[in-house]
Every structure is written in C-alpha cells, then in structure tokens.
C-alpha cells in the first residue's frame, strides 16, 4: 500500500491548521476594525492580508498582466472563471481594489468568515427574496467606492474548461450601469482542483481585459453580454465549453 504524496501530508498537517489560524486571528481583527470602519476598508485590508498569507504559505505566486485596472473610485463588476477554491485568495491578492463578493445569506452565519462577510459590506443574498434589496446594496457599495467580484459559472469547473456564464450578474451590471471587467485566471486548478484535498505550489497568471461598458444596454442584452464576457475570459486560458 503506497503512502499519500508529500503535498497531501503538507496540506492536512500544516496548511489546514495554518489557514485555520489565519482565519480565526484575522477574522477577529476584521470584526474589531469593522466596529469603527463601516465602509469596510479596514476589514478588506484584513481579507487581503489573509489571502496573501495563504498564498505565501501554500507556495502560490501570482502574476498580473493585461489592461490597466479601472480607477479605484469607479465601481465595477470583476468577472472571472472559477477553477479552484484558491481563486478568492488569488484575486484578492492580485487586484488592489476594495472588493466585495456575492454570497448566500446563510454563509453570513458561519463563524469568522461569515461574520467578516456580514460586517464588511459583502453582498449576502437570500435567493428567495432578492429583488430590489440587491440593487439597494449595490448602490451602497458604489457610494463606498467598492466593486464586486463574481464567478458567473456558478461553481468550480470540474475539468478546467470555462463553463457557461449565467446571466444574473450581467443583469445586475446593466441595471446599475456598472462596467464588466473580465479577468482570466490561469493555473489555479493546479493548486487545488475541485474534489482533491491536496494543495500544490504553482504560478498563477491573472489577465485583466478591457472593461465592457453597460451604458445603453437593456435587460434583453444580458445573455449576449454574458456570452461575450465568457469568450473573452476563455481566450486567455484556451479552454471553453463553446
């Protein structure tokens, strides 16, 4: 009977405890800073430090290339492919902006991570009662100079190919006149693909594409905008379902 590979032992007995420690300590700091910073900037600083610590500890290096990022005070929706549980730490590290995610309302009840999401202004959505509340929250984010980061595939790809982008987030962008900024994340699946409890060191490349404006678009344009964004993201990775 062969023993598990080195990276399995490293993940189970070193990385998981280390990441758990980072989450607890920085989660507490985030909650405390959230009491004095209602805009969520200091808690997001904790999240970025959490992300960098995870990547350094895991041996993951991130390179950023492509188009310039939008100005820090211009709210937008960053749209990326999703191949690994490491994508959030990768993008929080690579994109020096005030980023917020869209997550299920129930996630806000989880200790530390959920508490951080709730206190630092992330978009927690009850899918049964979304409606106008989501748009109100997005307007509040715009007032804070924050942007959303979204994985419109809905879940991590099982085979590395870019899956079909769902149109929901593109409707939000059109309704709020927020530009879409496509991001291609190449190499993160090597780090930790779906269904594998093992982290491997790797170099990840994040490509920033030119923003896609939504001014003048209507709800009926959401599906076409989703398909166009998907093609742009896949073009820098070389894999697509289409």
Secondary structure, 3 states (H helix, E strand, C coil): CCCCCHHHHHHHHHHHHHHHHHHHHHHHHHHHHHCCCCCCHHHHHHHHHHHHHHHHHHCEEEEEEECCCCCCCCCEEEEECCCCCCHHHHHHHHCCCCEEEEEEHHHHHCCCHHHHHHHCCCEEECHHHCCHHHHHHHHHHHHCCCEEEECCCCCCCCCCCCCCCCCHHHHHHHHHCCEEEEEEEECHHHHCCCCCCCCCCEEEEEEECCCECCCCCCHHHHHHHHHHHHHHHHHCCCCCCC
